[in-house]
Amino acid sequence: MTTNATVRPAQRRLQAQLMIAGGLVLAVGCGIAPTRIWSNLLVGTFFLLTLALGGALFVALTYVSGGGWHVAFRRIPEALATMLPIAGGAMLLVLVGRMRQYGWHHDWHGDAGTFWFKERWLTPSFWALRAVLYVVLWSFLAGWLVARSRRQDRAGSPSLAAGNVRISALFLAVYAVTFSLASVDWMMALEPMWFSTMWGVYNFSGMIQATLAVVIILALFLRSNGGPLCGVFNDEHLHDLGKLLLGFSCFWMYIWFSQYMLIWYSNIPEETSYFIARTHGPWGPVVVGSIVLNWVVPFFVLLPKPAKRNGRVMMRVAVVVLLGRWVDLYVMVFPATLGETPVFGVWEVAAMCCLTGATGLLFFRAFSAAAPVPERDAYLAESMHYHAG
């Protein structure tokens, strides 16, 4: 079956309508509540960018590890990875639109004291240059990786796969440094006096957890109703993705607790400011909700083996995890930009609709640009007959 039949015209129209309607509402909101709109755009673009980056990371990790189980549905994370230039460009526009949010604030009259390095690090020109560099590096390496993978369908040369292992290793080395710095530059720097040495790995855990959830949702959709992955993506693949989702949900909770516990125990004012604002008053229930969505639900629902092999259960858990990822980013951004009281209304709904529609349109456009299955990959037969044990 061709990938042109992946999404019906009505579904494409719905995705476009969600994106356009959400975008129009956000455009109107720019004149009414600019700070709130910018906060929503930051959450949405960072969410989209990390999904695209997560797809590239998934592909790179499986190449480096020599795994073959994923090959049958590898076009899904590859299609996510090809979204990087657009997602990265949108992220840069949002960041540049409010660069003053990241500069060293004048509340301290320009005297950084012992934070002199942060003052230099957050110099607007240097900060902007780094942001562009991150996006360019990610987009180039991910595009190179995916292009060679798709070229294998035409050439069938095993050397292309071997070369992708080296490119993947390079991507992982670049990613490990740049994503940690980017999460500091774009999220932590909203509150430049605060710091955490676990911030990079915390954002990594949320990113990979959300990426796995998206891969599960898309794979289940693409195998339903005679889709291009019908008879290709099976319950063995779903089971392993479920185990990974369960594992990274626990990893997210472990990193969250480790960061919180160490800051609580040391009780240093420069560190506690972040959690005091988020665990006291009206933000407390929101943080609890984030923990429930990101860990409690996936942990208890996915513990039984049958749940990880049930498409309906996995679809619902994946949706819950994506909602949890949005709440997690919401908790990172909104207290720093809008203050002590959580807000949720038409602007947030519009941002979520725009994000959902844009993600769907970008993904299916990228997915339809290649064969739905890497037909000339040496590991395809192994993946098609894979048994998770």
Secondary structure, DSSP 8 states (H G I E B T S, - for coil): --GGGSS-HHHHHHHHHHHHHHHHHHHHHHHH-HHHHHHHHHHHHHHHHHHHHHHHHHHHHHHHHT--TTGGGTHHHHHHHTTHHHHHHHHHHHHHHTGGGTS--GGGTT--GGGHHHHHHT-HHHHHHHHHHHHHHHHHHHHHHHHHHHHHHHH--HHHHHHHHHHHHHHHHHHHHHHHHHHHHHTGGGSTT---TTHHHHHHHHHHHHHHHHHHHHHHHHHGGG-TTTTTS-HHHHHHHHHHHHHHHHHHHHHHHHHHHHHHHH--HHHHHHHHHHHSTTHHHHHHHHHIIIIIHHHHHHSSHHHHT-HHHHHHHHHHHHHHHHHHHHHHHHHHHH-SS---SHHHHHHHHHHHHHHHHHHHHHHTTS-SS-TT-TTHHHHHT----
